[in-house]
Amino acid sequence: MIKDLKANLKPILKLTLIMSFPLLVIALVGFFLIPETNLYFRELGALFLHTAIFVGIMLFFNTFKLRKVFLLIFQFLLSFLVAFKLFFYYTFEAKPSASGVFVIFETNAAEASEFFSSYFDFTIGAIISVSFLVFFILILQLVFKQKQFQFLRFKNISLIFKVVTILLIVASAYFLRRSFRDQSLFIISHSIQEYNIAKNYYKEHLAKQENQSIKINSKNEKPQVGIVIIGESTSRWHMQLYNYNRETNPILSKMKDELFIFNDVIAPEVMTIKSLEKSLTLSDHNNPKAENNFSIVQLANAAGFETFWISNQQPVGFTESTPTIIATAAKHKQFLATDSYFYSIYDEALIPEIRNAIKTESKRKLIFVHLIGTHRLYPKRYTKEFDYFEGVNERTKYKTAYSKAKVNEYDNAVRYNDFVVSEIIKLTKAENENSFVVYFSDHGDDVFDTQDFVGHHGHKGSKPMFDVPFLAWFSDDYLNNNKRIDTLNNYENRKYNAEDFIYSFSDIINLDFEGFDATRSIFSSSFKERKRLIKERLDYDTWEE
């Protein structure tokens, strides 16, 4: 074995040096970006073991061509892993997580492009370039100087050397899995497995129009038109309705006396997928995979409504998204942005489709509207007429040329969103029927409100990301007919987590189901405040950022 090592010492050292370049990158760059010393050394340890495993595998192969192919594959994997990790540490000051992998699977091409362009800057470009430097050099050598790969032609390696190499590979993999699981490629593999299990669970419970788990105790069969508007990335921190210092809600503010405006509603999560999983189903923080789960769409079906899902969000990511699975249960589905990978469709395009749904012959209609709202990139979310705000907002915590531009763009998007939501309410009001409109957002964005950051992310979760608008409009006919809606003067400041929306929804459609809890309905006279858990069982109401 020692003889084999001496005979191949130079090529093995050269291979090891080439494969160790990503390790050198994370050692140098990560020293400045990784926030905790313990985490820094764990990342180094994990990447060292990855490198050892890949070098060992290449020593095991006899064929020169296979070694060359695997050198490129393994160098790419290590470079990608380093670039991916450093991007997270630089952008979010946190390590990549399983939840981040979940989000990637459900991100469509347009969202991925917008996300990357939102956060891309010179530093990220440099990180990616440095991480992939040796990989790019190897590609160039493969094309122009193949002789550079001759070092991969090892002299004959004995069986005992290969056995020892296999044992070292197995030992490295064991330590990697046992002690560095959260820093390894195993987290991606494990997340894929978890994701597939979760997706199958949702398809089994939430995709069908009828759900046998729903047991109806009583329901109101009077004619009714209901609209549930699900917003996107809109924080009440930037809404005039909630005392923001800019006129971002000029229309809804004029309608204020007609609205039920709730001042203290939070989103259960700060990412769309995880938030809507809870807001639109029985799932909550304590029961993320509720047994015999069902959605508000299926509940509306069971109540005898003709259900519509009208969306300005793309229905698929790299896989079918969870909100799309929930939408599948609707009797009529329309996704305006199906082919909109390279251009934006403004939310006002939904209004004619909503009008058509209202005009259908059915006497009981429930229309779910999923807006693109104020999702980044903000300038794509409003028309030129709504390019309204300029200058620096005095309330912006971090004042730079960049923050000035982003705050103005976001506020323009909120002002446009005000127009869309008000138009939907006016459209419903014009029918002069027993009707209601409820609007809330899946989560908000922090736009330099509490930190030097724009957007939303679990690891940087802040109050502007959790604090969402929640308002309702009811026709006079509706309020006269539905006595379950509490019109007491104290309703505005109820502390509420939108993960309980399914109970509020049941109240407004006047339905009792087995398991219904009136204390969890924000509209009910029986409402009781509950501990609002976010993140890792953090009490929102005692949380100090």
C-alpha positions as CSV (number, residue, x, y, z in Angstrom):
1,M,0.0,0.0,0.0
2,I,2.8,2.4,0.9
3,K,4.5,1.4,-2.4
4,D,1.3,2.4,-4.3
5,L,1.1,5.7,-2.4
6,K,4.8,6.6,-3.3
7,A,4.3,5.6,-6.9
8,N,1.2,7.9,-7.3
9,L,2.1,10.6,-4.7
10,K,2.4,13.5,-7.2
11,P,-0.9,12.8,-9.1
12,I,-2.7,12.2,-5.8
13,L,-1.4,15.5,-4.4
14,K,-2.3,17.4,-7.5
15,L,-5.8,15.9,-7.5
16,T,-6.3,16.7,-3.8
17,L,-5.1,20.3,-4.4
18,I,-7.6,20.8,-7.3
19,M,-10.4,19.3,-5.3
20,S,-9.6,21.3,-2.2
21,F,-10.0,24.7,-3.9
22,P,-13.7,25.1,-2.9
23,L,-12.5,24.2,0.7
24,L,-10.0,27.1,0.5
25,V,-12.7,29.4,-0.8
26,I,-15.1,28.7,2.1
27,A,-12.2,28.9,4.6
28,L,-11.2,32.4,3.4
29,V,-14.5,34.0,2.4
30,G,-16.5,32.2,5.0
31,F,-14.3,33.6,7.7
32,F,-15.8,37.0,7.0
33,L,-19.4,35.9,6.2
34,I,-20.2,33.0,8.6
35,P,-21.6,34.7,11.8
36,E,-20.6,32.0,14.4
37,T,-17.2,30.5,15.0
38,N,-18.7,27.0,15.7
39,L,-20.7,27.2,12.5
40,Y,-17.6,28.3,10.6
41,F,-15.6,25.2,11.7
42,R,-18.6,22.9,11.1
43,E,-18.8,24.1,7.5
44,L,-15.0,23.5,7.1
45,G,-15.3,20.1,8.6
46,A,-18.2,19.1,6.3
47,L,-16.6,20.3,3.2
48,F,-13.3,18.6,4.1
49,L,-15.2,15.3,4.5
50,H,-17.0,15.9,1.2
51,T,-13.7,16.5,-0.5
52,A,-12.1,13.4,1.0
53,I,-15.0,11.2,-0.1
54,F,-14.9,12.6,-3.7
55,V,-11.1,12.1,-3.9
56,G,-11.4,8.6,-2.6
57,I,-14.0,7.7,-5.1
58,M,-11.8,8.9,-8.0
59,L,-8.8,6.9,-6.7
60,F,-11.0,3.8,-6.7
61,F,-11.7,4.0,-10.5
62,N,-9.2,2.4,-12.9
63,T,-10.4,4.1,-16.1
64,F,-8.8,7.4,-17.1
65,K,-12.0,8.6,-18.8
66,L,-14.1,7.9,-15.7
67,R,-11.7,9.8,-13.5
68,K,-11.9,12.8,-15.9
69,V,-15.7,12.8,-15.9
70,F,-16.0,12.5,-12.1
71,L,-13.3,15.2,-11.6
72,L,-15.6,17.6,-13.4
73,I,-18.8,16.4,-11.7
74,F,-17.3,16.5,-8.2
75,Q,-15.6,19.8,-8.8
76,F,-18.9,21.3,-9.9
77,L,-20.8,19.8,-6.8
78,L,-18.2,21.2,-4.4
79,S,-18.2,24.6,-6.2
80,F,-22.0,24.8,-6.2
81,L,-22.2,23.8,-2.5
82,V,-19.7,26.5,-1.5
83,A,-21.4,29.2,-3.7
84,F,-24.8,28.2,-2.4
85,K,-23.7,28.3,1.2
86,L,-21.8,31.6,0.9
87,F,-24.8,33.2,-0.9
88,F,-27.0,32.3,2.1
89,Y,-24.5,33.6,4.6
90,Y,-24.0,36.8,2.7
91,T,-27.6,37.5,1.9
92,F,-29.4,36.2,5.0
93,E,-26.6,35.8,7.6
94,A,-27.8,32.2,8.1
95,K,-27.0,28.7,6.9
96,P,-29.1,27.0,4.2
97,S,-31.9,24.9,5.6
98,A,-34.4,22.2,4.6
99,S,-37.1,24.8,4.4
100,G,-35.0,26.7,1.9
101,V,-34.8,23.6,-0.2
102,F,-38.6,23.3,0.0
103,V,-39.0,26.8,-1.3
104,I,-36.6,26.1,-4.2
105,F,-38.7,23.1,-5.4
106,E,-41.9,25.3,-5.5
107,T,-40.3,28.3,-7.1
108,N,-41.2,28.9,-10.7
109,A,-38.8,30.3,-13.4
110,A,-40.0,33.9,-13.1
111,E,-39.8,33.9,-9.3
112,A,-36.3,32.4,-9.4
113,S,-35.2,35.0,-11.9
114,E,-36.7,37.8,-9.8
115,F,-35.3,36.5,-6.6
116,F,-31.8,36.3,-8.0
117,S,-31.9,39.7,-9.7
118,S,-33.3,41.2,-6.4
119,Y,-30.3,40.1,-4.3
120,F,-27.5,39.9,-6.9
121,D,-24.7,42.4,-6.5
122,F,-21.0,42.6,-7.1
123,T,-20.1,40.7,-4.0
124,I,-22.4,37.8,-4.9
125,G,-21.0,37.8,-8.5
126,A,-17.5,37.6,-7.0
127,I,-18.5,34.8,-4.6
128,I,-19.9,32.7,-7.5
129,S,-16.9,33.5,-9.8
130,V,-14.3,32.5,-7.2
131,S,-16.2,29.4,-6.1
132,F,-16.4,28.1,-9.7
133,L,-12.9,29.4,-10.8
134,V,-11.2,26.0,-10.9
135,F,-14.2,24.3,-12.4
136,F,-14.2,26.9,-15.3
137,I,-10.4,26.3,-15.7
138,L,-11.0,22.6,-16.0
139,I,-13.7,23.1,-18.6
140,L,-11.3,25.3,-20.6
141,Q,-8.5,22.7,-20.3
142,L,-10.9,20.0,-21.4
143,V,-11.6,21.9,-24.6
144,F,-8.2,23.3,-25.4
145,K,-5.5,21.5,-23.3
146,Q,-6.6,17.9,-22.6
147,K,-3.0,17.0,-21.8
148,Q,-3.4,18.8,-18.5
149,F,-5.5,15.8,-17.4
150,Q,-2.7,13.3,-17.8
151,F,-2.0,13.4,-14.0
152,L,-5.2,11.3,-13.6
153,R,-3.4,8.3,-15.3
154,F,-2.3,6.6,-12.0
155,K,0.0,3.7,-11.9
156,N,-1.4,0.3,-11.0
157,I,-3.1,0.4,-7.6
158,S,-3.3,-2.7,-5.5
159,L,-6.4,-4.3,-4.1
160,I,-5.5,-3.6,-0.5
161,F,-5.1,0.1,-1.4
162,K,-8.6,0.2,-2.9
163,V,-10.0,-1.6,0.2
164,V,-8.4,0.9,2.5
165,T,-9.7,3.7,0.3
166,I,-13.2,2.3,0.5
167,L,-13.0,2.1,4.3
168,L,-11.9,5.8,4.4
169,I,-14.8,6.7,2.2
170,V,-17.3,4.9,4.4
171,A,-15.8,6.4,7.5
172,S,-15.9,9.9,6.1
173,A,-19.5,9.4,5.0
174,Y,-20.5,8.1,8.4
175,F,-19.0,11.1,10.2
176,L,-20.5,13.4,7.7
177,R,-23.9,12.0,8.2
178,R,-23.6,11.8,12.0
179,S,-21.9,15.0,12.9
180,F,-22.3,17.3,10.0
181,R,-25.7,16.5,8.6
182,D,-27.0,20.1,8.5
183,Q,-23.9,21.2,6.5
184,S,-23.8,18.3,4.0
185,L,-25.3,17.3,0.8
186,F,-27.4,14.8,2.8
187,I,-29.7,17.7,3.9
188,I,-30.7,18.1,0.2
189,S,-31.3,14.4,-0.2
190,H,-33.3,14.3,3.1
191,S,-35.2,17.4,2.1
192,I,-36.2,15.9,-1.3
193,Q,-37.5,12.9,0.5
194,E,-39.5,15.0,3.0
195,Y,-40.8,17.2,0.2
196,N,-42.1,14.2,-1.7
197,I,-43.8,12.8,1.4
198,A,-45.4,16.2,2.1
199,K,-46.5,16.7,-1.5
200,N,-48.1,13.2,-1.6
201,Y,-49.8,14.1,1.7
202,Y,-51.3,17.3,0.2
203,K,-52.4,15.6,-2.9
204,E,-54.1,12.9,-1.0
205,H,-56.0,15.3,1.4
206,L,-56.4,18.6,-0.4
207,A,-56.5,18.1,-4.2
208,K,-59.9,16.5,-4.6
209,Q,-63.2,18.5,-4.7
210,E,-64.8,16.3,-2.0
211,N,-63.1,15.4,1.2
212,Q,-64.5,12.7,3.4
213,S,-63.0,14.2,6.5
214,I,-65.4,17.1,6.4
215,K,-68.4,16.4,8.6
216,I,-71.1,19.1,8.2
217,N,-73.2,19.8,11.3
218,S,-75.2,22.7,9.8
219,K,-75.1,25.1,6.9
220,N,-76.9,28.1,5.4
221,E,-78.2,27.5,1.9
222,K,-79.3,31.1,1.1
223,P,-78.0,32.7,-2.1
224,Q,-74.6,34.3,-1.4
225,V,-71.5,35.6,-3.2
226,G,-68.3,35.4,-1.3
227,I,-64.8,36.5,-2.4
228,V,-61.6,35.7,-0.5
229,I,-58.6,37.7,-1.8
230,I,-55.2,36.3,-0.9
231,G,-52.5,39.0,-1.2
232,E,-48.8,38.5,-1.7
233,S,-45.9,40.1,0.2
234,T,-47.9,43.1,1.5
235,S,-47.0,44.3,4.9
236,R,-49.4,46.6,6.9
237,W,-46.2,48.6,7.9
238,H,-46.6,50.3,4.5
239,M,-50.3,50.7,4.4
240,Q,-52.1,54.1,5.0
241,L,-55.0,52.1,6.5
242,Y,-52.6,51.2,9.3
243,N,-51.2,54.7,9.9
244,Y,-48.3,54.6,7.5
245,N,-47.1,58.1,6.7
246,R,-47.7,57.9,3.0
247,E,-51.0,57.7,1.0
248,T,-50.6,54.1,-0.1
249,N,-54.4,53.4,0.4
250,P,-56.2,56.5,-1.0
251,I,-59.2,54.5,-2.2
252,L,-59.7,52.0,0.7
253,S,-59.2,54.9,3.2
254,K,-62.2,56.6,1.6
255,M,-64.2,53.4,2.1
256,K,-63.0,52.9,5.7
257,D,-66.4,53.3,7.2
258,E,-67.6,50.3,5.2
259,L,-64.8,48.1,6.2
260,F,-63.9,45.9,9.1
261,I,-60.2,46.6,9.5
262,F,-58.3,44.3,11.9
263,N,-55.1,45.9,13.3
264,D,-53.3,43.0,14.9
265,V,-53.2,40.0,12.5
266,I,-50.0,38.1,11.7
267,A,-49.1,35.6,9.1
268,P,-48.1,32.1,10.5
269,E,-44.9,32.1,8.3
270,V,-43.0,34.6,6.1
271,M,-42.8,32.4,3.0
272,T,-45.9,31.9,0.8
273,I,-45.8,28.1,0.6
274,K,-45.6,27.5,4.4
275,S,-47.9,30.4,5.2
276,L,-50.8,29.3,2.9
277,E,-50.4,25.7,4.0
278,K,-51.6,26.8,7.4
279,S,-53.9,29.7,6.5
280,L,-55.9,27.7,4.0
281,T,-56.2,24.4,5.8
282,L,-56.6,22.9,9.3
283,S,-52.8,22.8,9.7
284,D,-51.3,25.1,12.3
285,H,-48.0,25.5,14.2
286,N,-48.9,22.7,16.7
287,N,-50.3,20.4,14.0
288,P,-48.3,21.1,10.7
289,K,-49.6,17.8,9.3
290,A,-53.1,17.8,10.8
291,E,-54.9,14.4,10.7
292,N,-57.8,14.3,8.3
293,N,-56.8,17.7,6.9
294,F,-58.9,19.7,4.5
295,S,-58.9,23.2,2.9
296,I,-61.2,26.2,2.8
297,V,-61.9,25.3,-0.9
298,Q,-63.1,21.9,0.0
299,L,-65.1,23.3,2.8
300,A,-66.8,25.7,0.4
301,N,-67.6,22.8,-1.9
302,A,-69.1,20.9,1.0
303,A,-71.3,24.0,1.8
304,G,-72.8,23.9,-1.6
305,F,-70.9,26.8,-3.2
306,E,-69.8,26.9,-6.8
307,T,-66.1,27.5,-6.3
308,F,-63.7,29.4,-8.4
309,W,-59.9,29.9,-8.0
310,I,-58.7,32.8,-10.1
311,S,-54.9,33.4,-9.8
312,N,-52.2,35.7,-11.1
313,Q,-49.5,33.4,-9.9
314,Q,-47.9,30.7,-11.9
315,P,-49.3,27.3,-11.0
316,V,-46.1,25.4,-11.0
317,G,-42.5,25.7,-9.8
318,F,-39.9,23.1,-10.5
319,T,-42.8,20.9,-9.3
320,E,-46.5,21.5,-8.8
321,S,-46.8,24.1,-6.0
322,T,-48.8,23.6,-2.8
323,P,-51.2,26.5,-3.4
324,T,-51.9,25.0,-6.8
325,I,-52.8,21.6,-5.1
326,I,-55.2,23.5,-2.8
327,A,-56.6,25.4,-5.8
328,T,-57.2,22.1,-7.7
329,A,-60.1,21.4,-5.4
330,A,-62.0,24.3,-6.9
331,K,-64.7,23.5,-9.5
332,H,-63.4,26.2,-11.8
333,K,-59.7,27.2,-12.0
334,Q,-58.0,29.9,-13.9
335,F,-54.3,30.9,-13.8
336,L,-53.6,34.0,-15.9
337,A,-49.9,33.7,-15.5
338,T,-49.5,30.2,-16.9
339,D,-47.2,31.3,-19.7
340,S,-45.9,34.5,-18.2
341,Y,-42.3,33.7,-17.7
342,F,-40.8,36.7,-19.4
343,Y,-43.4,39.4,-18.8
344,S,-45.8,40.5,-16.0
345,I,-49.5,40.5,-15.9
346,Y,-50.9,43.2,-13.7
347,D,-53.5,42.1,-11.1
348,E,-56.2,44.3,-12.6
349,A,-56.4,41.6,-15.3
350,L,-58.1,39.4,-12.7
351,I,-61.1,41.8,-12.4
352,P,-62.9,40.8,-15.7
353,E,-62.5,37.2,-14.7
354,I,-64.0,37.9,-11.3
355,R,-66.9,39.7,-12.9
356,N,-67.6,36.7,-15.1
357,A,-67.5,34.4,-12.1
358,I,-70.0,36.6,-10.2
359,K,-72.3,36.7,-13.2
360,T,-72.6,32.9,-13.5
361,E,-76.0,31.4,-12.9
362,S,-75.2,29.6,-9.6
363,K,-76.9,31.3,-6.6
364,R,-74.1,30.4,-4.2
365,K,-70.6,31.4,-5.4
366,L,-67.3,31.4,-3.6
367,I,-64.4,33.0,-5.5
368,F,-60.8,32.7,-4.3
369,V,-58.6,35.4,-5.8
370,H,-54.8,34.9,-5.6
371,L,-52.9,38.2,-6.3
372,I,-49.3,38.6,-7.3
373,G,-49.7,41.7,-5.0
374,T,-46.4,43.4,-4.1
375,H,-44.1,40.5,-4.8
376,R,-40.6,41.5,-5.9
377,L,-39.6,42.8,-8.4
378,Y,-41.7,45.7,-7.2
379,P,-41.7,47.8,-10.4
380,K,-43.3,44.9,-12.2
381,R,-46.4,45.0,-9.9
382,Y,-47.8,48.4,-11.0
383,T,-48.6,50.3,-14.1
384,K,-47.0,53.6,-15.0
385,E,-49.9,55.6,-13.6
386,F,-49.0,54.3,-10.2
387,D,-45.3,55.5,-10.3
388,Y,-46.3,58.0,-7.6
389,F,-43.8,58.2,-4.8
390,E,-40.4,59.9,-4.9
391,G,-37.8,61.2,-2.4
392,V,-36.7,59.6,0.9
393,N,-39.3,58.5,3.3
394,E,-38.5,59.8,6.8
395,R,-39.7,56.5,8.4
396,T,-37.2,54.4,6.5
397,K,-34.6,53.1,9.0
398,Y,-31.7,52.7,6.6
399,K,-31.4,55.6,4.2
400,T,-29.4,55.0,1.1
401,A,-29.9,55.6,-2.6
402,Y,-30.8,51.9,-2.9
403,S,-33.3,51.9,0.0
404,K,-34.9,55.1,-1.3
405,A,-35.6,53.4,-4.7
406,K,-36.9,50.2,-3.2
407,V,-39.2,51.9,-0.6
408,N,-40.7,54.1,-3.3
409,E,-41.2,51.0,-5.6
410,Y,-42.8,49.0,-2.8
411,D,-45.1,51.9,-1.8
412,N,-46.1,52.3,-5.5
413,A,-46.9,48.6,-5.5
414,V,-49.0,48.9,-2.3
415,R,-50.9,51.8,-3.8
416,Y,-51.7,49.8,-6.9
417,N,-52.8,46.9,-4.7
418,D,-55.1,49.3,-3.0
419,F,-56.7,50.0,-6.4
420,V,-57.1,46.3,-7.2
421,V,-58.6,45.3,-3.8
422,S,-61.0,48.3,-3.8
423,E,-62.1,47.5,-7.4
424,I,-63.0,43.9,-6.4
425,I,-65.0,45.2,-3.4
426,K,-66.8,47.8,-5.6
427,L,-67.5,45.0,-8.2
428,T,-69.1,42.9,-5.5
429,K,-71.0,45.8,-3.9
430,A,-72.5,46.7,-7.3
431,E,-74.3,43.3,-7.4
432,N,-76.4,44.4,-4.4
433,E,-76.6,40.8,-3.1
434,N,-76.0,38.9,0.1
435,S,-72.2,39.1,-0.3
436,F,-68.8,39.6,1.4
437,V,-65.2,40.2,0.6
438,V,-62.3,39.2,2.8
439,Y,-58.7,40.3,2.1
440,F,-55.4,39.3,3.8
441,S,-51.9,38.8,2.7
442,D,-49.8,35.6,2.9
443,H,-46.9,37.6,4.6
444,G,-45.2,40.9,4.3
445,D,-41.9,42.3,3.2
446,D,-39.4,44.2,5.4
447,V,-38.3,47.1,3.2
448,F,-35.6,48.7,5.3
449,D,-38.1,49.0,8.2
450,T,-36.2,47.2,10.9
451,Q,-33.0,46.0,9.2
452,D,-30.8,46.7,6.2
453,F,-32.7,44.3,4.1
454,V,-35.5,44.2,1.5
455,G,-37.8,41.2,1.0
456,H,-38.7,38.3,3.2
457,H,-36.9,35.2,4.4
458,G,-37.4,32.8,7.4
459,H,-33.9,33.4,8.9
460,K,-34.3,37.2,8.7
461,G,-38.0,37.1,9.8
462,S,-39.1,40.4,11.3
463,K,-42.3,42.0,12.4
464,P,-43.0,43.7,9.0
465,M,-42.8,40.2,7.4
466,F,-45.4,38.8,9.9
467,D,-47.7,41.9,10.2
468,V,-50.3,41.6,7.5
469,P,-53.4,43.5,6.5
470,F,-56.7,41.8,7.2
471,L,-60.0,43.4,6.3
472,A,-63.5,42.5,5.4
473,W,-66.5,44.1,3.6
474,F,-70.1,42.9,4.1
475,S,-73.2,43.9,2.2
476,D,-76.1,45.3,4.2
477,D,-78.1,42.2,3.2
478,Y,-75.4,40.0,4.4
479,L,-75.2,41.6,7.9
480,N,-78.9,41.5,8.2
481,N,-79.0,37.7,7.4
482,N,-75.9,36.5,9.1
483,K,-76.0,37.0,12.9
484,R,-72.8,35.0,13.5
485,I,-70.7,38.1,12.6
486,D,-69.7,40.0,15.7
487,T,-70.0,43.8,15.2
488,L,-68.9,44.8,18.7
489,N,-66.7,47.9,18.9
490,N,-63.6,46.0,20.2
491,Y,-63.1,43.7,17.3
492,E,-60.3,45.8,15.6
493,N,-57.5,45.0,18.0
494,R,-58.0,41.3,18.4
495,K,-54.7,39.5,18.4
496,Y,-55.0,36.9,15.6
497,N,-52.9,34.4,13.7
498,A,-54.1,33.8,10.1
499,E,-53.3,30.1,10.6
500,D,-56.8,30.0,12.2
501,F,-58.5,31.5,9.1
502,I,-60.4,28.3,8.3
503,Y,-62.6,28.9,11.4
504,S,-63.2,32.6,10.5
505,F,-64.1,31.4,7.0
506,S,-66.6,28.9,8.4
507,D,-68.2,31.8,10.3
508,I,-68.6,34.0,7.3
509,I,-70.1,31.3,5.1
510,N,-72.4,30.3,8.1
511,L,-71.2,26.7,8.3
512,D,-70.6,24.4,11.3
513,F,-68.3,21.4,10.8
514,E,-67.2,18.7,13.1
515,G,-64.2,20.2,14.9
516,F,-65.2,23.9,14.4
517,D,-64.0,26.1,17.1
518,A,-65.7,29.5,17.4
519,T,-63.1,30.8,19.8
520,R,-60.6,30.7,16.8
521,S,-62.8,32.9,14.5
522,I,-61.9,36.5,14.5
523,F,-65.5,37.4,13.6
524,S,-67.1,35.5,16.4
525,S,-68.4,36.9,19.7
526,S,-66.9,33.8,21.3
527,F,-63.4,34.7,20.1
528,K,-60.5,34.2,22.5
529,E,-56.9,35.2,22.1
530,R,-54.4,32.4,21.8
531,K,-50.7,32.3,22.0
532,R,-49.4,33.2,18.6
533,L,-46.4,30.9,17.9
534,I,-44.0,31.7,15.1
535,K,-40.5,30.4,14.0
536,E,-39.3,27.8,16.5
537,R,-42.1,28.1,19.0
538,L,-41.5,31.8,19.6
539,D,-44.3,33.8,21.2
540,Y,-45.0,36.7,18.8
541,D,-46.5,38.8,21.5
542,T,-43.5,38.6,23.8
543,W,-40.9,38.8,20.9
544,E,-38.5,41.7,21.0
545,E,-36.5,42.0,17.8
